[in-house]
Amino acid sequence: MNNKLFSILLALLNLGRSLNFSMLPTDFPFPDPFFFRKFLFPVSVPETRERWILKALRRAIRKDGFTVFYQVKVDCRTGQTAGFEALLRLKGMKLSPAVFIPVAERAGLMERIGRIVAEKAIWQLTQWREEGMELCPVSVNFSASQLCDQGYAGFLRDLLEQCHLPSSLLKIEITESILIQEREAAVKLFSDLEEVGIGVHLDDFGTGYSSLRYLTFLPSESVKLDKTLLDACLRREMDGKLSVEGKILLSDIIRMAHDLRKTIVVEGVEYAWQVEILKGFGCDQIQGFYYGQPQPGAEIPRLYLSRKQPRHLPGLFR
């Protein structure tokens, strides 16, 4: 190899290292063209980010680095607080669950994290009770990767008994993907939860498969319509008017769920006009920024204890 070629190669390697990805073609004229890819560029930028997130998650598991925020659900008929959804956060980090939850799932950490969330939610209920709050059900999300936790229902039962809380105060939100990926394990989970007395809610309806047939046999108390479905149904046409077809579809979904004796929760509601339409369609509960952003558990009594009707928080959409 002459000096000029070597200098060009060295410059390419330095540039590639600084950018953290390989710039060498696979047919580069060396005995092993992947040598430099393997040892000089061991990880790509996405891989580096995932390792950093994974390290943060493992540290959070060891050192109580998770916290839970709660978003209110409001009864459409009475305007009163109907419950809360527990939403996981990493302490001191502005990292979306949409980013770190998939990393946790791929790393097999959701079994432990899922128990942490449930435990924090149950203990928060006891704290609210001590502060004199009239308790409402709290729902926690359940990932398909948690299905390997065969003792999950028993774990919840023991915690509820330890805290002297009725099982009706805890709900589990699941998605259709659980039935698609591991139907046998999912059916057992539903049976175990039913035995304990914990209700199941079908989450994110309107995304993914959204097969209506699941509503006919899934032992769920409630169906939660996803924001994407809400936005699609209540879209505006070129003339500025709401889509007639979209309103009909939304109304029919709500009526069908009621015919199946399931309550309907619509999430992602941000505007007063959406609330009025949903009330007219007979929606049971609303969740979204219109009524409140997710809040730390310590803030819930101040916002919802002294007033049965949720207070409109400042800075929210109208």
Residue frames relative to the residue before (quaternion, step in Angstrom):
aa qw qx qy qz dx dy dz
M 1.0000 0.0000 0.0000 0.0000 0.00 0.00 0.00
N 0.3400 -0.7545 0.5165 0.2199 3.61 -0.71 0.98
N 0.7019 -0.5019 0.3157 0.3946 3.55 -1.28 0.40
K 0.6411 0.5390 -0.3305 0.4351 3.57 1.02 -0.82
L 0.6678 0.4870 -0.3019 0.4751 3.58 0.93 -0.88
F 0.6391 0.5335 -0.3220 0.4508 3.55 1.01 -0.81
S 0.6465 0.5222 -0.3148 0.4585 3.59 1.01 -0.83
I 0.6430 0.5141 -0.3195 0.4692 3.57 1.02 -0.82
L 0.6485 0.5238 -0.3059 0.4598 3.55 0.98 -0.92
L 0.6606 0.5145 -0.3061 0.4530 3.56 0.93 -0.93
A 0.6435 0.5200 -0.3208 0.4612 3.57 1.01 -0.81
L 0.6489 0.5159 -0.3127 0.4637 3.58 1.01 -0.81
L 0.6534 0.5177 -0.3116 0.4561 3.55 0.99 -0.85
N 0.6599 0.5051 -0.3100 0.4619 3.59 0.93 -0.85
L 0.6487 0.5058 -0.3136 0.4744 3.56 1.01 -0.82
G 0.6575 0.5136 -0.3089 0.4565 3.56 0.92 -0.87
R 0.6521 0.5110 -0.3200 0.4596 3.57 0.98 -0.84
S 0.6576 0.5176 -0.3118 0.4500 3.60 0.94 -0.84
L 0.7116 0.4182 -0.2469 0.5077 3.59 1.12 -0.66
N 0.3828 -0.7643 0.4391 0.2765 3.56 1.36 -0.14
F 0.7175 0.3250 -0.3213 0.5256 3.57 0.95 0.81
S 0.5557 -0.6517 0.4145 0.3077 3.54 -1.13 0.66
M 0.1972 -0.7776 0.5886 0.1001 3.50 -1.07 0.87
L 0.5114 0.6609 -0.4181 0.3561 3.55 1.24 0.04
P 0.4226 -0.6819 0.5233 0.2872 3.62 -0.94 0.77
T 0.5966 -0.6020 0.3943 0.3553 3.54 -1.13 0.60
D 0.7099 0.4270 -0.2659 0.4930 3.62 1.16 -0.46
F 0.2407 0.7835 -0.5379 0.1971 3.58 1.18 0.56
P 0.4973 -0.7175 0.4059 0.2702 3.65 -0.86 0.95
F 0.4229 0.6353 -0.5385 0.3572 3.57 0.38 1.30
P 0.6590 -0.5132 0.3540 0.4208 3.60 -1.12 0.46
D 0.7822 0.0884 -0.0484 0.6148 3.59 1.03 -0.80
P 0.2463 -0.8209 0.4953 0.1422 3.61 -0.06 1.23
F 0.6648 0.4982 -0.3132 0.4601 3.62 1.21 -0.32
F 0.3821 0.7425 -0.4807 0.2676 3.59 1.24 0.01
F 0.7192 0.4409 -0.2586 0.4705 3.56 0.76 -1.04
R 0.6045 0.5571 -0.3554 0.4450 3.59 1.06 -0.70
K 0.7129 0.4864 -0.2576 0.4345 3.54 0.90 -0.93
F 0.8095 0.3118 -0.1394 0.4775 3.56 0.83 -0.98
L 0.7266 0.4039 -0.2584 0.4921 3.60 1.03 -0.58
F 0.7702 0.1989 -0.1147 0.5950 3.59 1.18 -0.54
P 0.0133 -0.8728 0.4877 0.0137 3.60 0.65 1.07
V 0.8102 0.1143 -0.0590 0.5718 3.63 1.05 -0.59
S 0.4147 -0.6785 0.5468 0.2622 3.52 -1.17 0.63
V 0.6978 -0.4519 0.3332 0.4448 3.57 -1.27 0.12
P 0.6616 0.4828 -0.3338 0.4667 3.68 0.84 -0.79
E 0.6412 0.5200 -0.3298 0.4579 3.59 1.01 -0.77
T 0.6351 0.5244 -0.3258 0.4642 3.57 1.01 -0.80
R 0.6536 0.5084 -0.3077 0.4687 3.58 0.96 -0.87
E 0.6629 0.5018 -0.3172 0.4562 3.59 0.91 -0.84
R 0.6328 0.5197 -0.3375 0.4643 3.59 1.01 -0.74
W 0.6420 0.5213 -0.3224 0.4606 3.57 1.02 -0.80
I 0.6587 0.4962 -0.3057 0.4759 3.59 0.95 -0.86
L 0.6448 0.5296 -0.3154 0.4520 3.57 0.97 -0.88
K 0.6346 0.5207 -0.3219 0.4718 3.56 1.02 -0.79
A 0.6509 0.5123 -0.3080 0.4681 3.59 1.00 -0.84
L 0.6514 0.5184 -0.3146 0.4561 3.59 1.00 -0.80
R 0.6709 0.4904 -0.3020 0.4671 3.58 0.91 -0.85
R 0.6296 0.5147 -0.3293 0.4798 3.56 1.09 -0.71
A 0.6437 0.5272 -0.3174 0.4549 3.58 1.03 -0.81
I 0.6292 0.5251 -0.3317 0.4673 3.59 1.04 -0.74
R 0.7006 0.4753 -0.2705 0.4583 3.59 0.94 -0.89
K 0.8288 0.2613 -0.0730 0.4894 3.57 0.89 -0.96
D 0.5480 -0.6418 0.3956 0.3623 3.60 1.06 0.70
G 0.2773 0.8048 -0.4778 0.2170 3.54 0.86 0.99
F 0.5884 0.5510 -0.3847 0.4497 3.58 1.24 0.27
T 0.0536 -0.7557 0.6493 0.0669 3.52 -1.24 0.52
V 0.3016 -0.7553 0.5579 0.1650 3.56 -1.23 0.43
F 0.1812 -0.7482 0.6312 0.0941 3.53 -0.98 0.97
Y 0.2540 -0.7796 0.5608 0.1146 3.56 -1.20 0.58
Q 0.1306 -0.7825 0.6053 0.0651 3.56 -0.89 0.99
V 0.4562 -0.7300 0.4516 0.2346 3.52 -0.80 1.10
K 0.1913 -0.7059 0.6676 0.1392 3.51 -1.35 0.57
V 0.1918 -0.8163 0.5421 0.0550 3.55 -0.82 1.04
D 0.4465 -0.6738 0.5266 0.2634 3.54 -1.01 0.89
C 0.4378 -0.7331 0.4588 0.2458 3.60 -0.65 1.12
R 0.6935 0.4985 -0.2867 0.4340 3.58 0.99 -0.77
T 0.7962 0.3088 -0.1444 0.4999 3.57 0.91 -0.90
G 0.3868 -0.7206 0.4886 0.3040 3.59 1.15 -0.52
Q 0.5442 0.6253 -0.3930 0.3981 3.58 1.26 0.12
T 0.6296 -0.5274 0.4156 0.3908 3.53 -1.30 0.39
A 0.1810 -0.8103 0.5527 0.0725 3.57 -0.78 1.07
G 0.7699 -0.2276 0.1701 0.5714 3.58 1.20 -0.43
F 0.3342 -0.7196 0.5721 0.2078 3.50 -1.36 -0.16
E 0.2652 -0.7069 0.6189 0.2167 3.53 -1.28 0.41
A 0.3377 -0.7326 0.5602 0.1883 3.57 -0.91 0.98
L 0.0702 -0.8127 0.5779 -0.0258 3.55 -0.71 1.15
L 0.3877 -0.7661 0.4764 0.1892 3.53 -0.64 1.18
R 0.0087 -0.7712 0.6365 -0.0073 3.56 -1.13 0.79
L 0.3906 -0.6655 0.5762 0.2693 3.54 -1.33 0.38
K 0.4818 -0.6885 0.4582 0.2896 3.57 -0.74 1.03
G 0.8649 0.1325 -0.1012 0.4734 3.54 -0.98 0.89
M 0.6937 0.4269 -0.2727 0.5121 3.58 1.23 0.25
K 0.2784 -0.7495 0.5790 0.1596 3.57 -0.87 0.95
L 0.3186 0.7319 -0.5176 0.3080 3.50 0.59 1.24
S 0.4173 -0.7448 0.4683 0.2275 3.55 -0.59 1.17
P 0.5408 -0.6017 0.4718 0.3505 3.61 -1.08 0.67
A 0.5864 0.5792 -0.3696 0.4289 3.59 1.12 -0.58
V 0.6732 0.4647 -0.2798 0.5026 3.56 1.26 -0.42
F 0.7945 0.3559 -0.1996 0.4497 3.59 0.68 -1.03
I 0.5678 0.5969 -0.4017 0.3998 3.63 1.11 -0.43
P 0.6560 0.4923 -0.3363 0.4628 3.67 0.84 -0.77
V 0.6155 0.5307 -0.3468 0.4682 3.59 1.07 -0.68
A 0.6549 0.5105 -0.3027 0.4679 3.57 0.97 -0.89
E 0.6420 0.5224 -0.3222 0.4594 3.57 1.02 -0.77
R 0.6781 0.4860 -0.2992 0.4632 3.59 0.89 -0.89
A 0.7099 0.4505 -0.2545 0.4779 3.58 1.10 -0.65
G 0.4874 -0.6897 0.4215 0.3304 3.59 1.25 -0.03
L 0.4618 0.7085 -0.4211 0.3276 3.59 1.15 0.57
M 0.5170 0.6987 -0.4030 0.2868 3.58 1.20 -0.29
E 0.5519 0.5939 -0.4108 0.4171 3.60 1.11 -0.45
R 0.6990 0.4419 -0.2652 0.4958 3.58 0.91 -0.92
I 0.6733 0.4980 -0.3056 0.4530 3.59 0.87 -0.92
G 0.6243 0.5542 -0.3366 0.4357 3.58 1.01 -0.78
R 0.6620 0.4853 -0.3033 0.4841 3.57 1.02 -0.75
I 0.6124 0.5510 -0.3487 0.4469 3.58 1.05 -0.72
V 0.6573 0.5107 -0.3095 0.4597 3.59 0.91 -0.93
A 0.6753 0.4939 -0.2990 0.4589 3.58 0.84 -0.97
E 0.6544 0.5180 -0.3146 0.4521 3.58 0.94 -0.85
K 0.6601 0.5014 -0.3070 0.4675 3.57 0.95 -0.85
A 0.6496 0.5202 -0.3182 0.4539 3.58 0.99 -0.82
I 0.6672 0.4997 -0.3013 0.4630 3.59 0.94 -0.86
W 0.6735 0.4753 -0.3012 0.4794 3.57 0.95 -0.82
Q 0.6015 0.5480 -0.3590 0.4572 3.57 1.13 -0.56
L 0.6086 0.5470 -0.3456 0.4594 3.57 1.06 -0.70
T 0.6565 0.4976 -0.3178 0.4694 3.58 0.96 -0.77
Q 0.6305 0.5293 -0.3312 0.4610 3.58 1.05 -0.72
W 0.6491 0.5019 -0.3158 0.4764 3.58 0.96 -0.83
R 0.6241 0.5394 -0.3413 0.4506 3.56 1.02 -0.77
E 0.6580 0.5091 -0.3055 0.4631 3.58 0.98 -0.84
E 0.6865 0.4624 -0.2760 0.4887 3.57 1.15 -0.57
G 0.5818 -0.6375 0.3474 0.3667 3.55 1.28 0.17
M 0.4246 0.7135 -0.4637 0.3090 3.56 1.20 0.32
E 0.4256 -0.6588 0.5518 0.2834 3.54 -1.06 0.78
L 0.3405 -0.8101 0.4428 0.1783 3.55 -0.29 1.28
C 0.1281 -0.7493 0.6475 0.0545 3.51 -1.21 0.81
P 0.6274 -0.5569 0.3718 0.3974 3.62 -1.10 0.49
V 0.1930 -0.7437 0.6314 0.1047 3.52 -1.21 0.73
S 0.1897 -0.7860 0.5797 0.1010 3.56 -0.86 0.96
V 0.1431 -0.7669 0.6209 0.0766 3.54 -1.10 0.79
N 0.4725 -0.6893 0.4799 0.2672 3.54 -1.07 0.75
F 0.1823 -0.7707 0.6058 0.0761 3.53 -1.13 0.78
S 0.2717 -0.7817 0.5475 0.1241 3.56 -0.72 1.14
A 0.6008 -0.5693 0.4214 0.3705 3.56 -1.16 0.61
S 0.6481 0.5264 -0.3254 0.4440 3.58 1.08 -0.63
Q 0.5870 0.5647 -0.3753 0.4423 3.61 1.26 -0.04
L 0.4589 0.7124 -0.4398 0.2976 3.58 1.24 -0.18
C 0.5923 0.5704 -0.3702 0.4323 3.58 1.19 -0.41
D 0.5929 0.5516 -0.3611 0.4624 3.59 1.27 -0.28
Q 0.1353 -0.8501 0.5064 0.0509 3.56 0.23 1.27
G 0.6981 0.4569 -0.2776 0.4763 3.58 1.20 -0.36
Y 0.3178 0.7989 -0.4688 0.2021 3.57 1.30 0.23
A 0.6779 0.4888 -0.3031 0.4579 3.60 0.81 -0.94
G 0.6563 0.5026 -0.3100 0.4697 3.57 0.98 -0.80
F 0.6032 0.5565 -0.3356 0.4624 3.56 1.11 -0.73
L 0.6707 0.4875 -0.2909 0.4774 3.57 0.94 -0.89
R 0.6277 0.5447 -0.3315 0.4466 3.57 0.97 -0.87
D 0.6797 0.4975 -0.2928 0.4526 3.57 0.87 -0.98
L 0.6500 0.5163 -0.3167 0.4588 3.59 0.98 -0.81
L 0.6608 0.5080 -0.3044 0.4611 3.57 0.93 -0.91
E 0.6551 0.4992 -0.3086 0.4758 3.57 0.98 -0.81
Q 0.6368 0.5364 -0.3217 0.4508 3.57 0.99 -0.84
C 0.7445 0.3882 -0.2043 0.5033 3.57 1.05 -0.80
H 0.3837 -0.7464 0.4591 0.2913 3.58 1.35 0.03
L 0.4276 0.6735 -0.4748 0.3716 3.55 0.89 1.04
P 0.4615 -0.6637 0.4999 0.3109 3.60 -0.99 0.72
S 0.5686 -0.6267 0.4152 0.3340 3.58 -1.04 0.75
S 0.5610 0.6251 -0.3813 0.3861 3.60 1.20 -0.44
L 0.6229 0.5566 -0.3392 0.4326 3.60 1.23 -0.32
L 0.7123 0.3831 -0.2545 0.5301 3.60 1.24 -0.10
K 0.0547 -0.7803 0.6230 0.0036 3.55 -0.93 0.97
I 0.2635 -0.7501 0.5880 0.1490 3.54 -1.21 0.62
E 0.1964 -0.7798 0.5863 0.0977 3.57 -0.78 1.05
I 0.0229 -0.7974 0.6019 -0.0372 3.54 -0.75 1.12
T 0.3373 -0.7200 0.5641 0.2229 3.56 -1.27 0.34
E 0.6752 -0.5141 0.3504 0.3963 3.55 -1.26 0.40
S 0.5590 0.6361 -0.3903 0.3615 3.58 1.12 -0.61
I 0.5651 0.5981 -0.3827 0.4201 3.58 1.16 -0.54
L 0.6821 0.4824 -0.2854 0.4696 3.57 0.94 -0.89
I 0.6638 0.5157 -0.3011 0.4504 3.54 1.05 -0.74
Q 0.7268 0.4490 -0.2424 0.4597 3.57 0.93 -0.92
E 0.8177 0.0107 0.0606 0.5723 3.57 0.77 -1.03
R 0.0807 -0.8593 0.5020 0.0549 3.55 0.56 1.12
E 0.6581 0.5206 -0.3254 0.4359 3.60 0.87 -0.89
A 0.6739 0.4773 -0.2921 0.4824 3.58 0.92 -0.91
A 0.6349 0.5375 -0.3299 0.4462 3.59 1.05 -0.75
V 0.6416 0.5247 -0.3229 0.4569 3.58 0.95 -0.85
K 0.6412 0.5091 -0.3209 0.4761 3.58 1.03 -0.78
L 0.6254 0.5357 -0.3365 0.4568 3.58 0.99 -0.80
F 0.6568 0.5104 -0.3160 0.4563 3.58 0.89 -0.93
S 0.6484 0.5197 -0.3142 0.4592 3.55 1.00 -0.84
D 0.6599 0.5117 -0.3022 0.4598 3.58 0.95 -0.89
L 0.6698 0.4940 -0.2991 0.4669 3.58 0.95 -0.88
E 0.6316 0.5321 -0.3261 0.4599 3.56 1.03 -0.80
E 0.6359 0.5353 -0.3214 0.4537 3.57 1.04 -0.80
V 0.6776 0.4690 -0.2816 0.4915 3.57 1.08 -0.76
G 0.4906 -0.6686 0.4284 0.3588 3.58 1.16 -0.55
I 0.4988 0.6435 -0.4232 0.3976 3.57 1.26 0.39
G 0.3742 -0.7582 0.4978 0.1931 3.56 -0.75 1.08
V 0.2993 -0.7385 0.5829 0.1590 3.54 -1.24 0.64
H 0.1315 -0.7725 0.6184 0.0594 3.56 -1.01 0.91
L 0.3556 -0.7149 0.5629 0.2135 3.56 -1.02 0.85
D 0.1818 -0.8281 0.5282 0.0479 3.55 -0.42 1.28
D 0.8443 0.2395 -0.1594 0.4520 3.55 -1.37 0.38
F 0.2312 0.7682 -0.5645 0.1945 3.59 0.98 0.71
G 0.6910 0.4163 -0.3334 0.4879 3.54 -0.81 1.05
T 0.6902 0.3629 -0.2701 0.5648 3.55 1.33 0.01
G 0.7899 0.3074 -0.2099 0.4873 3.56 -1.23 0.28
Y 0.8388 -0.1576 0.1313 0.5043 3.56 -0.94 -0.95
S 0.0020 -0.8541 0.5192 0.0312 3.58 1.01 -0.90
S 0.1889 0.8019 -0.5418 0.1668 3.56 0.87 0.93
L 0.4420 -0.7153 0.4785 0.2528 3.56 -0.76 1.06
R 0.5808 0.6115 -0.3853 0.3746 3.57 1.11 -0.53
Y 0.5773 0.5904 -0.3881 0.4092 3.60 1.14 -0.50
L 0.6156 0.5697 -0.3499 0.4172 3.57 1.10 -0.63
T 0.6430 0.5630 -0.3228 0.4067 3.58 1.14 -0.55
F 0.8168 0.2097 -0.1193 0.5240 3.61 1.08 -0.54
L 0.5211 0.6275 -0.4329 0.3838 3.60 1.21 -0.22
P 0.3577 -0.7624 0.4952 0.2134 3.62 -0.67 1.05
S 0.2891 0.7712 -0.5132 0.2416 3.57 0.64 1.11
E 0.4456 -0.6814 0.5150 0.2680 3.54 -1.12 0.71
S 0.8233 0.1434 0.0142 0.5490 3.50 1.05 -0.87
V 0.2134 -0.7364 0.6268 0.1391 3.53 -1.28 0.51
K 0.1735 -0.7890 0.5835 0.0832 3.56 -0.79 1.02
L 0.2828 -0.7626 0.5630 0.1466 3.55 -0.68 1.15
D 0.4255 -0.7264 0.4871 0.2326 3.54 -0.83 1.04
K 0.6428 -0.5432 0.3888 0.3748 3.54 -1.23 0.57
T 0.6217 0.5542 -0.3543 0.4252 3.60 1.01 -0.73
L 0.6483 0.4954 -0.3132 0.4859 3.58 1.07 -0.72
L 0.6232 0.5371 -0.3342 0.4598 3.57 1.01 -0.82
D 0.6895 0.4803 -0.2840 0.4618 3.58 0.83 -0.98
A 0.6497 0.5199 -0.3196 0.4532 3.58 1.04 -0.76
C 0.7003 0.4650 -0.2749 0.4667 3.57 0.96 -0.84
L 0.7625 0.3151 -0.1810 0.5353 3.60 0.99 -0.76
R 0.2762 0.7586 -0.5343 0.2506 3.55 0.89 0.96
R 0.4003 -0.7101 0.5276 0.2391 3.54 -1.21 0.49
E 0.4200 -0.7005 0.5255 0.2382 3.53 -1.06 0.84
M 0.7504 -0.3937 0.2767 0.4532 3.58 -1.31 -0.01
D 0.6948 0.4666 -0.2804 0.4699 3.59 1.08 -0.64
G 0.5922 -0.6095 0.3471 0.3966 3.56 1.31 0.13
K 0.5889 0.5720 -0.3682 0.4365 3.58 1.26 -0.15
L 0.5748 -0.5914 0.4399 0.3554 3.54 -1.20 0.58
S 0.5648 -0.6058 0.4469 0.3382 3.55 -1.12 0.72
V 0.4224 -0.7089 0.5090 0.2448 3.56 -0.74 1.08
E 0.6542 0.5185 -0.3132 0.4529 3.58 0.94 -0.91
G 0.6521 0.5271 -0.3157 0.4441 3.58 0.98 -0.84
K 0.6568 0.5013 -0.3076 0.4719 3.56 0.97 -0.83
I 0.6334 0.5242 -0.3308 0.4632 3.58 1.03 -0.76
L 0.6515 0.5187 -0.3134 0.4563 3.58 0.95 -0.90
L 0.6687 0.4990 -0.3048 0.4593 3.58 0.88 -0.94
S 0.6562 0.5097 -0.3084 0.4632 3.57 0.94 -0.87
D 0.6631 0.5119 -0.3042 0.4535 3.59 0.97 -0.84
I 0.6329 0.5274 -0.3364 0.4563 3.60 1.01 -0.78
I 0.6580 0.5040 -0.3076 0.4673 3.57 0.94 -0.87
R 0.6674 0.4955 -0.3011 0.4673 3.58 0.92 -0.89
M 0.6458 0.5231 -0.3255 0.4510 3.59 0.98 -0.82
A 0.6412 0.5159 -0.3247 0.4661 3.59 0.97 -0.84
H 0.6508 0.5073 -0.3171 0.4675 3.57 0.98 -0.79
D 0.6235 0.5352 -0.3363 0.4602 3.58 1.04 -0.73
L 0.6959 0.4285 -0.2531 0.5178 3.56 1.19 -0.61
R 0.4754 -0.7113 0.3972 0.3320 3.57 1.35 0.28
K 0.4934 0.6069 -0.4569 0.4236 3.52 0.97 0.95
T 0.4045 -0.6875 0.5397 0.2693 3.55 -1.07 0.69
I 0.3181 -0.7433 0.5640 0.1682 3.54 -1.23 0.57
V 0.0667 -0.7528 0.6544 0.0242 3.54 -0.96 0.99
V 0.1346 -0.7760 0.6115 0.0762 3.57 -0.89 0.93
E 0.1414 -0.8037 0.5743 0.0655 3.57 -0.71 1.06
G 0.7213 0.4372 -0.3223 0.4297 3.53 -1.29 0.36
V 0.3988 0.7173 -0.4792 0.3111 3.59 1.21 0.41
E 0.0765 -0.8415 0.5347 -0.0124 3.58 -0.70 1.09
Y 0.7874 0.3218 -0.1389 0.5071 3.59 1.12 -0.55
A 0.6070 -0.5832 0.4090 0.3523 3.55 -1.20 0.66
W 0.6477 0.5256 -0.3360 0.4374 3.61 0.97 -0.77
Q 0.6031 0.5338 -0.3584 0.4720 3.60 1.15 -0.56
V 0.6285 0.5413 -0.3268 0.4529 3.56 1.00 -0.86
E 0.6754 0.5045 -0.3014 0.4455 3.58 0.87 -0.93
I 0.6465 0.5074 -0.3230 0.4693 3.59 0.98 -0.80
L 0.6724 0.5019 -0.2973 0.4555 3.57 0.89 -0.93
K 0.6121 0.5306 -0.3476 0.4722 3.58 1.04 -0.69
G 0.6656 0.5171 -0.2974 0.4485 3.56 0.96 -0.88
F 0.6823 0.4704 -0.2763 0.4866 3.58 1.15 -0.61
G 0.5434 -0.6499 0.3885 0.3626 3.60 1.26 -0.08
C 0.2568 0.7726 -0.5355 0.2246 3.58 1.16 0.50
D 0.4300 -0.7316 0.4751 0.2329 3.59 -0.99 0.83
Q 0.8165 -0.0073 0.0486 0.5752 3.58 0.81 -0.99
I 0.1985 -0.7658 0.6039 0.0971 3.53 -1.23 0.64
Q 0.0421 -0.7718 0.6345 0.0007 3.52 -1.08 0.84
G 0.4413 0.6936 -0.4857 0.2971 3.57 -0.86 0.86
F 0.7304 -0.4490 0.2968 0.4205 3.54 -1.32 0.16
Y 0.5277 0.6338 -0.4264 0.3715 3.61 1.12 -0.44
Y 0.7686 0.3232 -0.1754 0.5235 3.57 0.99 -0.82
G 0.7940 -0.2792 0.1639 0.5145 3.60 1.09 -0.34
Q 0.4002 -0.6778 0.5645 0.2486 3.51 -1.10 0.76
P 0.6385 -0.5042 0.3873 0.4338 3.62 -1.17 0.36
Q 0.1117 -0.8098 0.5760 0.0025 3.55 -0.94 0.98
P 0.5698 -0.5568 0.4584 0.3939 3.61 -1.18 0.46
G 0.6444 -0.5617 0.3599 0.3739 3.55 -1.10 0.64
A 0.6382 0.5526 -0.3278 0.4241 3.58 1.04 -0.75
E 0.6714 0.5079 -0.2961 0.4512 3.60 1.16 -0.51
I 0.5239 0.6833 -0.4019 0.3116 3.59 1.16 -0.46
P 0.6624 0.4948 -0.3446 0.4445 3.67 0.79 -0.79
R 0.6447 0.5254 -0.3275 0.4484 3.60 0.95 -0.80
L 0.7267 0.4470 -0.2411 0.4626 3.57 0.98 -0.85
Y 0.8405 0.2218 -0.0547 0.4912 3.58 0.95 -0.86
L 0.5641 0.6292 -0.3933 0.3623 3.61 1.19 -0.24
S 0.7463 0.4196 -0.2377 0.4587 3.58 0.78 -1.01
R 0.7573 0.2597 -0.1562 0.5785 3.58 1.24 -0.40
K 0.4016 -0.7147 0.5144 0.2518 3.58 -0.77 0.96
Q 0.6980 0.4027 -0.2653 0.5294 3.55 1.09 -0.70
P 0.4838 -0.6921 0.4427 0.3018 3.62 -0.64 1.05
R 0.4219 -0.6994 0.5288 0.2306 3.50 -1.04 0.89
H 0.4347 -0.6641 0.5334 0.2923 3.59 -1.03 0.78
L 0.3205 -0.7721 0.5187 0.1791 3.55 -0.56 1.15
P 0.5662 -0.6148 0.4171 0.3570 3.62 -1.05 0.67
G 0.7892 0.3433 -0.2427 0.4478 3.52 -1.18 0.61
L 0.5304 0.6367 -0.4198 0.3702 3.61 1.19 0.13
F 0.6019 -0.5705 0.4255 0.3622 3.53 -1.28 0.45
R 0.1641 -0.7675 0.6115 0.1006 3.55 -1.19 0.58
